[in-house]
Amino acid sequence: MYLHHILLNIMKKIIFLWAAVWSIALMSCAQESQQNKTGAIAQNDKSDAAVQKIKKSDAEWKTLLNEQQYEVLREKERSALSAAH
């Protein structure tokens, strides 16, 4: 009977410690996830600020790009214009 109580107390302590460890691990993961999201948002803001639009005439683009590249550029521009309307 005495051994039964000792084993029961040990089991309770093991369960309590297991629950505590998992709680700490989950909280740590949640904090890390939040920090990653915040860092990613800040990093995206910085990269957006660094992007500058380049304005060139069609003639300038034709001299810089080959025919296929120029057609892709024009197609993307047409798609962006039609999506805006």
CYANA upper distance limits for C-alpha pairs under 8 A (distance plus 0.5 A):
  1 MET  CA      5 HIS  CA      7.15
  2 TYR  CA      6 ILE  CA      6.98
  3 LEU  CA      7 LEU  CA      6.67
  4 HIS  CA      8 LEU  CA      6.60
  5 HIS  CA      9 ASN  CA      6.63
  6 ILE  CA     10 ILE  CA      6.72
  7 LEU  CA     11 MET  CA      6.61
  8 LEU  CA     12 LYS  CA      6.73
  9 ASN  CA     13 LYS  CA      6.73
 10 ILE  CA     14 ILE  CA      6.67
 11 MET  CA     15 ILE  CA      6.64
 12 LYS  CA     16 PHE  CA      6.59
 13 LYS  CA     17 LEU  CA      6.54
 14 ILE  CA     18 TRP  CA      6.49
 15 ILE  CA     19 ALA  CA      6.63
 16 PHE  CA     20 ALA  CA      6.66
 17 LEU  CA     21 VAL  CA      6.59
 18 TRP  CA     22 TRP  CA      6.74
 19 ALA  CA     23 SER  CA      6.56
 20 ALA  CA     24 ILE  CA      6.73
 21 VAL  CA     25 ALA  CA      6.64
 22 TRP  CA     26 LEU  CA      6.55
 23 SER  CA     27 MET  CA      6.67
 24 ILE  CA     28 SER  CA      6.58
 25 ALA  CA     29 CYS  CA      6.74
 26 LEU  CA     30 ALA  CA      6.67
 27 MET  CA     31 GLN  CA      6.72
 28 SER  CA     32 GLU  CA      6.66
 29 CYS  CA     33 SER  CA      6.50
 30 ALA  CA     34 GLN  CA      6.68
 31 GLN  CA     35 GLN  CA      6.65
 32 GLU  CA     36 ASN  CA      6.61
 33 SER  CA     37 LYS  CA      6.75
 34 GLN  CA     38 THR  CA      6.67
 35 GLN  CA     39 GLY  CA      6.46
 36 ASN  CA     40 ALA  CA      6.46
 37 LYS  CA     41 ILE  CA      6.66
 38 THR  CA     42 ALA  CA      6.74
 39 GLY  CA     43 GLN  CA      6.52
 40 ALA  CA     44 ASN  CA      6.57
 41 ILE  CA     45 ASP  CA      6.73
 42 ALA  CA     46 LYS  CA      6.86
 43 GLN  CA     47 SER  CA      6.77
 44 ASN  CA     48 ASP  CA      6.54
 45 ASP  CA     49 ALA  CA      6.75
 46 LYS  CA     50 ALA  CA      6.95
 47 SER  CA     51 VAL  CA      7.08
 56 LYS  CA     60 GLU  CA      6.37
 56 LYS  CA     61 TRP  CA      6.90
 57 SER  CA     61 TRP  CA      6.87
 58 ASP  CA     62 LYS  CA      6.63
 59 ALA  CA     63 THR  CA      6.93
 60 GLU  CA     64 LEU  CA      6.90
 61 TRP  CA     65 LEU  CA      6.42
 61 TRP  CA     70 TYR  CA      7.45
 62 LYS  CA     66 ASN  CA      7.43
 62 LYS  CA     67 GLU  CA      7.89
 62 LYS  CA     70 TYR  CA      6.88
 65 LEU  CA     69 GLN  CA      6.17
 65 LEU  CA     70 TYR  CA      6.15
 66 ASN  CA     70 TYR  CA      6.61
 67 GLU  CA     71 GLU  CA      6.74
 68 GLN  CA     72 VAL  CA      6.80
 69 GLN  CA     73 LEU  CA      6.70
 70 TYR  CA     74 ARG  CA      6.70
 71 GLU  CA     75 GLU  CA      6.54
 72 VAL  CA     76 LYS  CA      6.66
 73 LEU  CA     77 GLU  CA      6.73
 74 ARG  CA     78 ARG  CA      6.62
 75 GLU  CA     79 SER  CA      6.58
 76 LYS  CA     80 ALA  CA      6.61
 77 GLU  CA     81 LEU  CA      6.69
 78 ARG  CA     82 SER  CA      6.63
 79 SER  CA     83 ALA  CA      6.55
 80 ALA  CA     84 ALA  CA      6.71
 81 LEU  CA     85 HIS  CA      7.16
